[in-house]
């Protein structure tokens, strides 16, 4: 484990790609220890939950696909009418097959299966996805399988269920996340996704309910701390820059310059109908409507042995956090309180502090959500999230790279998959599998933050590399 | 634990209500030991899962409500236009409040919360119900909460998640199930519920996809074993008779005579559009489209102590089964293979055999499903399920009462609630709380079987009374 100032120490000491010059100055200090972890009684149960240690042994993503990707079929695509985009069944199958191949697991040895999905019932008329997951391999017949749903944190909940399965005695657990969203128009999709809000109370906010809810946060945050379009542009530019290096990213071939993102214009409009919030959100502030799946294999120590592997082939989920706030009330619009609870739980559970983090995956459903996540986790002090991004400290070559594959804005956001993708991305980074977007130095500790709704369901994992 | 022939022994030995005369003759023998439990390797993991014992400490149901209940508001109700039926939020709140009151638990002491729901996204435009559950009490803020979905087995999956939480170190876990279904027409509801089938492949079977799937089973079973409308009528008559004694039942005030149920007629029509299957299913063969919620409190041994209670106030979930088959294929139409796997897992896990059962709650989404459940569990041999029902052995005063509160046909079937309702009903029966439908003798062992889709996701619990 690294000392509190471990990130700085690493940055100076290690011969990583680009060298010390990448530690750009000036930049804000990482948050002071005044950001307190949540009370320890909250994390007691989690410590017990990990009495049996759990590890990620491998996994696979599909291509994340949607408008803006050259392979995505839509009316202006030359293959339109000739072939279809992959179905949910296709997408899930591909990721499961990829995970089986990556880990070499004997499917018959898998004890349980979990799947995260938000609204298959609406986008593809399909619920009951535990049974679909059980159908991805003949050896899965009659095994325990279940679907977890917590809006955009569905994948994180599936992984938590997998960790409980390990705690309860399972040795090998397959955890999938999947979403297909491109079957509906953006406006219809906005209505479907509004099921993550308190629909009865909040749907009327805008046709695009969630973009409006986060525009409201941009407004509130700006009123308290000051915030410009340029501030938010740094997050979008980083996301696309990382995605441009990631062949699986939805936005792999779309570039986003600072010039493009830094203001509203015809090609980057303020698109909300709600007049109060319209000026605060642009297209570049938003994550993507993506199709995709991510699947990983969890293993206990006995499970790793069954795979014929060793600890050094894995990363450990050394800490977990799970906090849920009431759907019926609005929290503080200038911070992600539930993210703070869950991420600090995960760090306390793992016995680390924010200064130990080498890398993170946070839930950038909107640029403001990444900004507020920095502050909630403690990577930046309150009001300093934008400055941290602008400094480059969270870029691929920064002190604590965040969302190295492009995050929800660049990699894409098939909502049920995101919470599985995040820890699998930490695994891939820690094991040097990220190709052009590989962080060029050893990584010991990573953190994920997966958020459902407007700071309502949050799942966080503290992930430790075994070398 | 009772010997294999424990039910017969109890029937002779115990001074229960109605006495030995209730052991009607003639009746088929309970199934022979030739019905093998599933291989023990399937249950290994489950045994480990229960390393920390888990108990039901209490709970509550709301009224199960829908068409046919005098309190249900619809166009012919005198209050139509003056007041509304309870919302999902109302229904969930009432059941949570009921559970808190029944158990006396300090809400702040609850470690985690789970909720089963099938398609809130469609009937009430609301997903993300973990966050709704977190909103039912201020002390639940920032606690872990999640929604499980596995079609009509969603409630069972939520309870399994609760058991894993106990295994992982939690002491008190609240488990809810809820569904609101009366917001849509029967035909639209049929489309929504078809998300539990493989929609792409099976939706076209009939406007009422699931009724058609079970009519197909009636046809296939009849072709193999012989089956009459009269055979199935016994199940419907039992369900309504039990419901008539249960004030919370949807069909509390609706009677169903054998004469009414034994054939198709104007008031009991064959309603399917599919001509091949239409003759096989009548209205009385179907469970109800109900609104309702059930909530129970799970406790570890330490949790029971926190409640200031003793083991004798609880029932133990001594065995669990969870089996899921592929959504993409059709199984044997004459048996419930997945039910067999899950229920035998639960019994093996608890160390009991079918002869030990004093009571059961099975998934009578259709009369044929209860019949096939008898055979899958081993209460009847293959081809003998109807005879078992006709003998009265599963009636309230029979050897092994099944669905004493009316089951899905009589009590009602708010799909996400059913899998929570079943074990809570066993608790209520074992603790003598069932009023007019109380079984009049001590009950030691009970079994539940909760099925999602057409024998796809099955969750089963072996429940032991502590006296």
Interface residues (C-beta under 8 A of the other chain):
Chain A: X38 X42 X45 X47 X48 X49 X51 X87 X89 X111 X112 X113 X118 X119 X120 X121 X122 X124 X125 X126 X127 X128 X129 X130 X131 X132 X133 X134 X135 X140 X141 X142 X143 X144 X145 X146 X147 X148 X149 X150 X151 X157 X160 X161 X163 X164 X165 X167 X168 X169 X170 X192 X194 X195 X196 X197 X198 X199 X200 X203 X322 X323 X324 X325 X326 X327 X328 X329 X338 X341 X452 X453 X456 X457
Chain B: X38 X42 X45 X47 X48 X49 X51 X87 X89 X111 X112 X113 X118 X119 X120 X121 X122 X124 X125 X126 X127 X128 X129 X130 X131 X132 X133 X134 X135 X140 X141 X142 X143 X144 X145 X146 X147 X148 X149 X150 X151 X157 X160 X161 X163 X164 X165 X167 X168 X169 X170 X192 X194 X195 X196 X197 X198 X199 X200 X203 X322 X323 X324 X325 X326 X327 X328 X329 X337 X338 X341 X452 X453 X456 X457
